């Protein structure tokens, strides 16, 4: 079954495209899925990437709804352009997990190790994210059943709105099932991304990778995130990691 990867972007983020695809194809050279770049009028000059042009530019949700209407497939892998793979992808393992999610008729399966995790044993492969979980959906890297994603999207919303309102209000009201990786796999996931940019600013982890890859010049006009913004994001991740690991350890102790 063909599953297209939708790298969702817009023309004003064209400076991010080369860094993203440089890292993508370096770390996932055997990607078995067709790749589409969602933008407004501009294309990325690489024959491995097909354009999905949405013009005129609307809002994030409306652009994505329009892009989905151009894809004649039941499933898509949603990918945001500022989160490329940071390490080589374990293709065989990732494909197996995607097939498992499809077999379970998942509406959503988060492909990267970020909170909230599935609090199940690693042997189960994937696990459900319960209703009411903070950020039950994440507009980062995930397998979506297209009809589920369309239930979550609402015209006029930003990506942040989709996560907050769609994940809390709409996702909790439908019967579709939402999955994530088990917390035990977080130290060795099949796919690990890196957050290059937040609200238009380069994060320090992304900065180091861009420097190591010698492609920082493509983002020369972008501001670097402040020290305190980076500290905030690192502390935020640390606190939630500790929270979910504590819950997981407690469940193991009483089981």
TORDRENRO-308527 format. One line per 3 residues: their letters; for each residue y, z, x of N, C-alpha, C. Coordinates in steps of 0.02 Angstrom, whole numbers. Atoms other than C-alpha are relative to their C-alpha. Layout:
BEGIN
A> Y Z X Y Z X Y Z X ~ ...
***
This chain:
BEGIN
XXX> -60 0 42 0 0 0 63 0 44 ~ -61 5 -40 168 -52 71 50 54 -21 ~ -51 -51 13 296 88 86 60 -17 44
XXX> -59 16 -40 469 31 142 37 63 23 ~ -45 -53 -25 577 144 250 71 -22 -15 ~ -71 14 15 755 150 183 43 44 45
XXX> -48 -36 -41 878 200 318 67 -6 -36 ~ -59 2 44 1025 246 207 63 13 39 ~ -62 -6 -39 1196 217 283 56 -36 -38
XXX> -56 39 27 1362 129 253 38 -29 59 ~ -33 36 -54 1478 17 353 39 46 47 ~ -41 -43 -43 1587 160 417 -42 40 50
XXX> 46 -33 -47 1433 231 506 -34 -51 45 ~ 32 52 -40 1394 68 597 -7 20 74 ~ 4 -22 -69 1427 154 764 -63 42 13
XXX> 60 -41 -7 1273 262 732 -63 -42 1 ~ 60 39 9 1155 119 700 -38 -14 65 ~ 36 14 -63 1116 71 880 -32 63 29
XXX> 34 -61 -23 1085 252 936 -61 17 -42 ~ 56 -16 43 975 279 784 -60 -45 14 ~ 56 46 -7 869 123 803 -27 -2 72
XXX> 24 -7 -69 861 141 992 -52 56 4 ~ 46 -57 -1 780 312 969 -60 -12 -46 ~ 54 13 48 678 255 819 -54 -42 32
XXX> 51 46 -27 592 110 905 -29 25 66 ~ 28 -30 -61 573 205 1068 -55 50 -17 ~ 46 -53 17 484 348 982 -50 -18 -55
XXX> 48 21 51 395 251 845 -10 -76 6 ~ 9 72 -13 352 83 921 -54 -32 -43 ~ 54 27 42 197 65 811 9 18 -73
XXX> -15 -15 71 282 105 646 -32 -53 -45 ~ 36 49 41 172 23 513 38 -21 -64 ~ -36 10 62 306 18 377 60 -47 11
XXX> -60 42 -5 442 -113 345 63 43 -4 ~ -61 -40 -6 617 -50 384 59 -37 -29 ~ -60 28 31 774 -81 281 59 45 16
XXX> -62 -37 -11 951 -30 322 45 -11 -61 ~ -46 3 57 1059 10 171 71 6 26 ~ -70 -1 -20 1240 -34 206 41 -40 -51
XXX> -44 33 49 1388 -118 121 4 -76 12 ~ -7 72 -15 1427 -285 203 -27 -18 69 ~ 19 13 -69 1371 -267 384 -76 6 9
XXX> 71 -1 -16 1197 -299 456 -10 23 72 ~ 19 -19 -68 1109 -230 609 -40 -57 30 ~ 30 60 -30 1059 -369 727 -65 16 36
XXX> 67 -10 -27 875 -332 751 -49 -26 -53 ~ 45 32 48 739 -436 670 -50 48 -31 ~ 45 -50 28 636 -279 641 31 38 -59
XXX> -37 -37 52 769 -214 521 28 -49 -51 ~ -24 43 54 800 -298 353 60 32 -34 ~ -60 -29 32 971 -276 270 -9 8 -75
XXX> -9 -9 72 999 -205 96 74 13 -10 ~ -73 -4 3 1182 -239 62 23 21 -70 ~ -27 -27 62 1271 -137 -71 76 -7 4
XXX> -72 13 -3 1445 -208 -97 24 -15 -71 ~ -43 -45 -39 1565 -143 -151 -30 69 9 ~ 22 -68 -13 1541 30 -81 19 44 -59
XXX> -14 -47 55 1526 160 -218 -6 70 28 ~ 14 -66 -27 1473 340 -198 -73 1 25 ~ 65 -3 -32 1316 398 -107 -57 -11 -50
XXX> 53 6 49 1207 416 -261 -3 -70 -31 ~ -2 66 31 1264 254 -341 -25 -54 48 ~ 24 48 -50 1234 158 -179 -77 3 5
XXX> 72 -8 -7 1059 231 -166 -37 -26 -62 ~ 30 26 61 1018 192 -348 -3 -76 2 ~ -2 73 -5 1072 13 -319 -50 -26 51
XXX> 48 20 -51 968 1 -160 -72 4 -26 ~ 68 -8 27 813 65 -250 -16 -55 -50 ~ 12 53 48 835 -68 -383 -20 -66 35
XXX> 16 61 -38 814 -199 -245 -68 4 34 ~ 65 -11 -33 648 -127 -184 -55 0 -53 ~ 53 4 52 495 -180 -288 -62 40 18
XXX> 56 -42 -20 386 -36 -227 4 67 -37 ~ 3 -63 36 329 125 -309 18 60 44 ~ -13 -54 -47 355 231 -152 50 -24 53
XXX> -44 15 -56 490 237 -18 1 60 47 ~ -15 -53 -49 520 335 140 75 0 10 ~ -73 -8 -7 700 395 132 15 27 70
XXX> -19 -22 -67 784 414 302 75 -5 6 ~ -72 1 -10 963 459 343 15 -21 71 ~ -11 34 -64 1044 366 487 20 45 58
XXX> -20 -43 -56 1097 517 588 -55 49 21 ~ 56 -43 -19 923 593 608 -58 -42 26 ~ 55 40 -28 816 483 722 -56 43 26
XXX> 55 -38 -30 646 535 790 21 22 70 ~ -19 -28 -65 669 648 941 -57 -4 51 ~ 60 4 -43 491 631 1011 -46 -53 -29
XXX> 47 50 26 349 505 996 -34 24 -64 ~ 30 -16 65 281 500 819 -75 -7 5 ~ 73 4 5 97 538 790 -16 -41 -62
XXX> 5 46 56 72 385 681 -63 12 -42 ~ 62 -9 37 -110 414 634 3 62 -44 ~ -5 -63 37 -78 593 581 51 -5 -57
XXX> -52 6 51 82 551 487 -24 -44 -58 ~ 26 44 52 0 407 393 -51 36 -44 ~ 50 -38 37 -144 520 343 33 49 -49
XXX> -35 -48 43 -22 650 274 35 -36 -58 ~ -33 39 53 74 517 178 -52 -22 -52 ~ 53 20 46 -89 454 102 -24 60 -41
XXX> 19 -61 36 -135 633 57 51 16 -54 ~ -52 -13 50 32 656 -31 -5 -49 -58 ~ 9 50 54 4 495 -128 -61 17 -43
XXX> 61 -18 38 -171 552 -176 13 59 -46 ~ -18 -57 41 -95 713 -243 54 -18 -51 ~ -51 24 46 31 608 -340 66 39 9
XXX> -61 -36 -16 176 694 -253 61 -41 -23 ~ -63 33 14 350 654 -316 42 -3 63 ~ -40 -8 -61 420 708 -148 -42 35 53
XXX> 34 -33 -55 347 751 22 47 -3 61 ~ -45 -5 -58 464 810 161 -40 -10 63 ~ 40 20 -58 404 731 323 18 36 64
XXX> -21 -34 -60 496 839 447 -6 76 -8 ~ 8 -73 4 477 1025 490 66 36 -9 ~ -60 -38 13 625 1106 406 -10 40 -65
XXX> 9 -46 56 646 1243 277 23 -31 -66 ~ 56 -47 5 580 1277 151 -66 -34 17 ~ 65 27 -17 405 1252 220 -50 12 -57
XXX> 55 -17 45 240 1253 126 -36 61 29 ~ 33 -61 -24 164 1426 139 -74 -3 -15 ~ 72 10 7 -15 1365 151 -30 -7 69
XXX> 34 8 -64 -145 1352 288 7 -71 26 ~ -8 66 -31 -127 1209 411 -56 -48 -21 ~ 57 42 17 -300 1146 362 11 -37 -65
XXX> -14 33 64 -231 1101 190 44 -62 8 ~ -39 60 -14 -117 971 269 71 2 -26 ~ -65 -7 32 26 989 146 -5 53 -55
XXX> 0 -49 54 78 1116 15 61 -7 -43 ~ -56 7 47 192 1130 -134 59 45 17 ~ -61 -41 -2 371 1191 -129 11 25 -71
XXX> -5 -25 69 387 1306 -280 68 -12 -31 ~ -63 5 36 519 1287 -412 44 60 17 ~ -47 -53 -16 674 1387 -374 13 9 74
XXX> -10 -7 -73 657 1370 -185 67 -31 20 ~ -64 24 -25 823 1349 -95 -12 -67 37 ~ 8 67 -29 843 1165 -46 -71 -25 -9
XXX> 67 26 15 684 1114 -133 -6 -73 19 ~ -2 69 -26 736 936 -91 51 -3 55 ~ -46 9 -57 821 880 68 10 -75 10
XXX> -16 70 -10 909 714 92 0 -15 75 ~ 8 10 -73 842 695 269 -53 -54 12 ~ 55 47 -11 671 615 298 -57 20 -46
XXX> 51 -20 48 546 613 156 -30 -61 -34 ~ 33 48 44 420 512 58 19 18 -72 ~ -18 -10 70 478 489 -121 -38 -49 -44
XXX> 19 47 53 397 417 -274 66 -23 -30 ~ -66 26 19 537 303 -329 22 26 -68 ~ -21 -24 66 534 359 -510 23 73 2
XXX> -23 -70 -7 551 541 -454 69 2 30 ~ -66 1 -31 698 502 -342 54 -21 -50 ~ -49 23 49 785 411 -484 14 55 -52
XXX> -13 -57 45 763 567 -593 49 50 31 ~ -42 -48 -36 853 669 -460 71 -25 9 ~ -65 29 -16 996 549 -425 44 -2 -62
XXX> -50 5 53 1154 552 -529 62 -33 29 ~ -57 37 -25 1296 430 -507 60 46 10 ~ -61 -38 -15 1454 501 -429 -11 58 48
XXX> 14 -58 -43 1367 628 -316 -6 -19 73 ~ 10 8 -72 1369 649 -128 -71 22 18 ~ 65 -23 -22 1214 685 -24 -6 75 -6
XXX> -1 -73 8 1264 869 -24 -10 20 -73 ~ 9 -14 71 1277 866 -214 -72 -10 -21 ~ 69 14 18 1105 790 -228 -45 57 20
XXX> 41 -56 -24 1028 929 -124 11 62 -42 ~ -16 -63 35 1118 1068 -216 -14 -5 -74 ~ 9 6 73 1124 1006 -395 -67 -31 -18
XXX> 64 33 15 975 889 -392 -58 45 16 ~ 55 -43 -20 866 1014 -300 -6 62 -42 ~ 1 -62 39 914 1164 -405 -4 -14 -75
XXX> -4 11 72 955 1094 -576 -52 -50 -25 ~ 43 53 27 858 932 -598 -72 5 23 ~ 69 -3 -25 706 955 -486 -41 55 -34
XXX> 36 -56 31 663 1119 -571 -16 -12 -73 ~ 10 14 71 665 1040 -744 -51 -54 -13 ~ 49 53 9 538 903 -712 -68 24 24
XXX> 68 -21 -18 350 914 -691 -24 -30 66 ~ 18 32 -63 346 808 -532 -10 54 53 ~ 18 -50 -50 273 899 -382 34 -16 67
XXX> -37 6 -61 367 929 -220 -39 34 56 ~ 43 -24 -55 276 951 -54 38 3 66 ~ -27 -6 -68 313 1001 125 -57 13 48
XXX> 49 -17 -52 222 1030 289 -12 75 0 ~ 13 -71 -8 136 1198 313 41 30 57 ~ -41 -32 -52 237 1322 415 -36 3 67
XXX> 39 -4 -62 95 1331 542 5 -64 41 ~ -5 64 -37 126 1148 590 68 -10 32 ~ -69 11 -22 310 1173 631 6 -5 77
XXX> -3 3 -73 274 1198 817 -30 -65 28 ~ 30 63 -22 178 1033 824 -4 -48 -58 ~ 0 45 58 232 917 683 -16 -72 21
XXX> 12 70 -17 182 733 674 64 -39 11 ~ -65 33 -7 366 686 663 54 53 8 ~ -55 -47 -12 513 781 736 64 -40 9
XXX> -64 35 -5 691 720 709 51 43 37 ~ -56 -38 -29 855 772 788 63 -16 -39 ~ -60 7 40 1017 801 695 58 -21 46
XXX> -52 26 -44 1145 691 784 70 20 -23 ~ -68 -5 26 1295 708 670 1 42 -64 ~ -12 -38 61 1358 831 540 72 -8 -21
XXX> -67 13 27 1506 786 431 44 -39 49 ~ -36 46 -44 1555 650 553 6 22 72 ~ -8 -27 -67 1547 759 709 -67 4 36
XXX> 61 0 -39 1419 749 850 -20 72 16 ~ 26 -66 -15 1310 905 864 -24 2 73 ~ 14 -3 -72 1269 971 1038 -71 -21 17
XXX> 68 25 -15 1082 935 1024 -1 -76 2 ~ -6 72 0 1122 757 978 37 -26 61 ~ -40 20 -58 1250 748 1117 -43 -4 63
XXX> 43 0 -59 1121 793 1249 -47 -60 0 ~ 46 57 4 998 663 1186 35 -66 11 ~ -38 61 -9 1131 529 1178 19 -10 74
XXX> -16 4 -71 1182 569 1356 -62 -18 41 ~ 62 14 -36 1001 568 1416 -21 -73 -9 ~ 18 70 14 974 398 1333 54 -50 21
XXX> -56 42 -23 1140 333 1401 27 -45 -55 ~ -26 38 56 1199 278 1230 58 38 -34 ~ -55 -39 29 1338 405 1200 62 -43 -10
XXX> -59 43 5 1467 267 1226 7 -33 -68 ~ -3 30 67 1422 196 1055 36 45 -50 ~ -33 -48 44 1494 353 976 62 30 32
XXX> -57 -26 -39 1643 371 1091 59 20 -44 ~ -57 -15 43 1766 377 945 -13 59 -47 ~ 16 -57 44 1678 522 858 15 66 35
XXX> -14 -67 -26 1732 702 880 -65 37 11 ~ 57 -44 -11 1612 829 949 9 63 -41 ~ -3 -61 41 1570 976 837 19 59 44
XXX> -23 -58 -38 1648 1141 890 -58 45 20 ~ 49 -49 -23 1554 1277 981 -23 43 -59 ~ 17 -45 55 1561 1388 826 -40 -35 -55
XXX> 39 37 50 1496 1252 711 -72 -7 23 ~ 68 5 -27 1346 1227 824 -36 67 -4 ~ 30 -67 3 1316 1415 833 -19 16 -72
XXX> 14 -13 71 1325 1426 643 -65 -34 -20 ~ 60 36 20 1193 1292 619 -63 28 33 ~ 58 -29 -35 1077 1368 751 -19 67 -30
XXX> 13 -66 30 1094 1542 676 -28 -8 -71 ~ 24 13 68 1068 1473 501 -74 -17 1 ~ 70 19 -6 905 1392 554 -43 59 21
XXX> 38 -57 -25 849 1547 647 -14 50 -56 ~ 8 -49 54 878 1662 498 -52 -23 -51 ~ 48 24 50 783 1552 376 -70 -7 29
XXX> 66 2 -31 642 1524 500 -33 68 0 ~ 26 -68 0 622 1712 518 -20 22 -71 ~ 13 -19 69 630 1735 330 -67 -28 -24
XXX> 62 30 25 491 1611 291 -60 21 41 ~ 56 -24 -40 383 1667 436 -21 71 -19 ~ 16 -68 22 396 1846 377 -40 -2 -65
XXX> 37 7 63 339 1794 203 -71 -24 14 ~ 66 29 -16 197 1693 278 -46 53 31 ~ 40 -52 -32 137 1836 388 -21 54 -49
XXX> 16 -50 51 146 1957 243 -57 -25 -45 ~ 53 28 43 40 1842 135 -67 -1 36 ~ 62 0 -37 -89 1827 273 -29 70 5
XXX> 22 -68 -7 -97 2015 293 -33 27 -63 ~ 26 -27 63 -129 2050 109 -55 -43 -30 ~ 52 45 29 -249 1905 80 -70 21 23
***
